[in-house]
Amino acid sequence: MGDAMTVAYDAGPLIAADRNDREMWAYHRRLLEHGRRPVTTAPVVAQVSRPSSQVTLHRLLAACRIIGFDADDVRSVGALLARSNTSDVVDAHLVCVAERIDALVLTSDGDDIAHLADHAETSVRHRRL
């Protein structure tokens, strides 16, 4: 599990949890057992939310801190999109949040997150689920 850094979930880990993926749930349980509350962002949750009941996803999210997208994030997200020459606001916001709180991004989309992380102002760690 490494040091005591915060872990930020991208959409892929949330989808895996919703599908009751054993590896994802084991990882999540280990975080909680070590007193580490994972985070995600409201845009990531919106990206994976569907009208049907997602009881499993909601069980995971109940143990997470969900960070909103507010007016203070607009400039940093826009600047990261410009530096990286990309347009995915959801991923850029997650990378900006991870940078701000010094979190490791857990993702299934390593290439896009890595590209954004390479253009962050400070080092943003990421790992593939």
LINCORHU-V670668 format. One line per field, one symbol per residue. psi: psi as a letter, one per 40 degrees, with the letter a starting at -180 (. if undefined). A space follows every 50 residues. Layout:
BEGIN
psi = ???
END
This chain:
BEGIN
psi = daafiihhhaddddddddefhddddddddddddefhhiiaiddddddehi dihgddddddddeihhhihideeddddddddddefiegdddddddddddd efihhhiegdddddddddeidihhiiih.
END
